[in-house]
Amino acid sequence: MKIDDLDLKLLALLSKNGRISFAEMARIVGASERTVSNHVTNLIENGVISIYGIVNRHFFGYEVAADIFCQVEGADMEETAKEIGKFPEVSYVAISFGDRDISVQVMSKSTKALQDFVVKKLSRVPGIVRTTTVIVPTVIKDIYEWKPIEVEMIGEEHPDNT
């Protein structure tokens, strides 16, 4: 799929406000509502964008975020990562390069709950030989706020379009 200028403008608008209406986007970009609808549908169907709600973890009492870096030996790294990803506390898991093999982000309600997760769950996953846990007191920019530079630049050209 080739991304055109209209797609970039729509992506910039949606990245600022996922609930913006087709009618409002059409007004801002100077296209028909049907054209906007077709473009957004095409972007979704081609996997360029996903639109969903982000749950506020604090509302449910998950006040402790932590990054956990795992060293794996004697096990398939991808299978180990998939096992870790099954835990409900895990919000992110990826295979990584460097000192550690797997990078994990965990949300918990307390440091005690985090400790229990690391000691009673994570450390028992086959292949995990070492973990390093870093508590994250403040998140400055989260994944849902990231956008490609091409979309970021369009948003900067039209900062009042939300």
C-alpha positions as CSV (number, residue, x, y, z in Angstrom):
1,M,0.0,0.0,0.0
2,K,1.3,3.4,-0.9
3,I,0.7,6.2,1.6
4,D,-0.3,9.5,0.1
5,D,-0.5,13.0,1.5
6,L,-4.1,12.7,2.5
7,D,-3.3,9.5,4.4
8,L,-0.5,11.3,6.3
9,K,-2.9,14.1,7.2
10,L,-5.5,11.6,8.5
11,L,-2.9,9.7,10.4
12,A,-1.7,12.9,12.1
13,L,-5.3,13.8,13.1
14,L,-6.0,10.3,14.3
15,S,-2.8,10.1,16.3
16,K,-3.9,13.2,18.2
17,N,-7.5,12.2,18.7
18,G,-8.6,8.6,17.9
19,R,-12.2,9.6,18.3
20,I,-12.3,12.4,15.8
21,S,-15.2,12.0,13.4
22,F,-14.9,11.5,9.7
23,A,-16.9,14.7,9.2
24,E,-14.4,16.7,11.3
25,M,-11.4,15.2,9.5
26,A,-13.1,15.9,6.1
27,R,-13.6,19.5,7.1
28,I,-9.9,19.9,8.3
29,V,-8.3,18.2,5.3
30,G,-10.7,19.6,2.7
31,A,-12.0,16.2,1.4
32,S,-15.4,14.6,1.4
33,E,-16.5,12.5,4.4
34,R,-16.8,9.5,2.1
35,T,-13.2,9.9,0.9
36,V,-12.0,10.2,4.4
37,S,-14.0,7.1,5.5
38,N,-12.5,5.1,2.6
39,H,-9.0,6.2,3.3
40,V,-9.3,5.4,7.1
41,T,-10.9,2.0,6.3
42,N,-8.0,1.3,3.9
43,L,-5.4,2.3,6.5
44,I,-7.0,0.0,9.0
45,E,-7.5,-3.0,6.6
46,N,-3.9,-2.7,5.5
47,G,-2.5,-2.7,9.0
48,V,-1.2,0.8,8.8
49,I,-3.2,1.9,11.9
50,S,-5.1,0.3,14.7
51,I,-7.7,2.3,16.6
52,Y,-8.5,1.2,20.2
53,G,-8.9,2.5,23.7
54,I,-6.0,2.8,26.1
55,V,-6.9,1.7,29.6
56,N,-5.6,4.0,32.3
57,R,-3.7,1.6,34.7
58,H,-3.9,4.0,37.6
59,F,-7.7,3.9,37.5
60,F,-7.4,0.2,38.4
61,G,-4.7,0.7,41.1
62,Y,-1.7,-0.3,39.1
63,E,0.7,2.2,40.5
64,V,4.0,0.4,40.0
65,A,5.5,0.0,36.5
66,A,8.7,-1.9,36.0
67,D,11.1,-2.9,33.2
68,I,12.5,-6.3,33.7
69,F,15.5,-7.6,31.7
70,C,15.8,-11.3,31.5
71,Q,18.8,-13.5,30.6
72,V,17.9,-16.8,29.0
73,E,20.0,-20.0,28.8
74,G,19.1,-23.5,27.8
75,A,15.7,-22.6,26.3
76,D,14.3,-21.2,23.1
77,M,14.2,-17.4,23.5
78,E,11.1,-16.9,21.5
79,E,9.2,-19.6,23.3
80,T,10.4,-18.2,26.7
81,A,9.2,-14.7,25.6
82,K,5.8,-16.1,24.6
83,E,5.4,-17.8,28.0
84,I,6.3,-14.5,29.8
85,G,3.7,-12.7,27.6
86,K,0.9,-15.0,29.0
87,F,1.2,-13.4,32.5
88,P,-1.6,-10.7,33.0
89,E,0.9,-8.4,34.7
90,V,3.0,-8.1,31.5
91,S,2.1,-5.2,29.3
92,Y,5.1,-5.6,26.9
93,V,7.6,-8.4,26.1
94,A,10.2,-8.4,23.4
95,I,13.4,-10.2,22.4
96,S,16.3,-7.8,22.7
97,F,20.0,-7.5,22.0
98,G,22.7,-6.6,24.5
99,D,23.3,-7.8,28.0
100,R,19.8,-9.3,28.3
101,D,17.8,-11.5,26.0
102,I,14.2,-10.5,26.8
103,S,12.8,-7.1,27.8
104,V,9.6,-7.1,29.8
105,Q,7.3,-4.3,31.1
106,V,5.1,-5.2,34.1
107,M,2.3,-3.3,35.8
108,S,1.5,-4.1,39.5
109,K,-0.4,-2.6,42.3
110,S,2.5,-2.5,44.7
111,T,6.2,-3.2,45.1
112,K,5.2,-6.3,47.0
113,A,3.1,-7.5,44.1
114,L,6.0,-6.8,41.8
115,Q,8.4,-8.8,44.0
116,D,5.9,-11.7,44.1
117,F,5.6,-11.6,40.3
118,V,9.4,-11.7,39.8
119,V,10.1,-14.3,42.5
120,K,7.0,-16.6,42.2
121,K,6.2,-16.4,38.5
122,L,8.9,-14.9,36.3
123,S,11.9,-16.7,37.9
124,R,10.1,-20.1,37.4
125,V,9.8,-19.7,33.6
126,P,12.1,-22.4,32.1
127,G,15.3,-20.8,30.7
128,I,15.3,-17.7,32.9
129,V,18.6,-17.6,34.7
130,R,18.8,-13.9,35.7
131,T,16.6,-10.9,35.9
132,T,17.3,-7.2,36.5
133,T,14.3,-5.1,37.6
134,V,14.1,-1.4,37.2
135,I,11.1,0.4,38.7
136,V,9.8,3.2,36.4
137,P,8.5,6.0,38.6
138,T,7.5,8.3,35.7
139,V,6.7,7.6,32.0
140,I,7.4,10.7,29.9
141,K,6.3,9.3,26.5
142,D,4.4,6.0,26.0
143,I,4.1,3.8,22.9
144,Y,0.7,5.1,21.9
145,E,2.2,8.6,21.7
146,W,4.9,7.6,19.2
147,K,4.4,8.2,15.5
148,P,6.6,8.0,12.4
149,I,8.5,11.2,11.6
150,E,6.4,11.5,8.4
151,V,3.2,11.8,10.5
152,E,4.9,13.9,13.1
153,M,5.9,16.5,10.5
154,I,2.4,16.7,9.1
155,G,1.1,17.3,12.7
156,E,3.6,20.1,13.2
157,E,2.5,21.8,9.9
158,H,-1.1,21.9,11.2
159,P,-1.0,22.1,15.0
160,D,-4.5,23.5,15.4
161,N,-6.2,20.7,13.5
162,T,-7.6,18.8,16.5
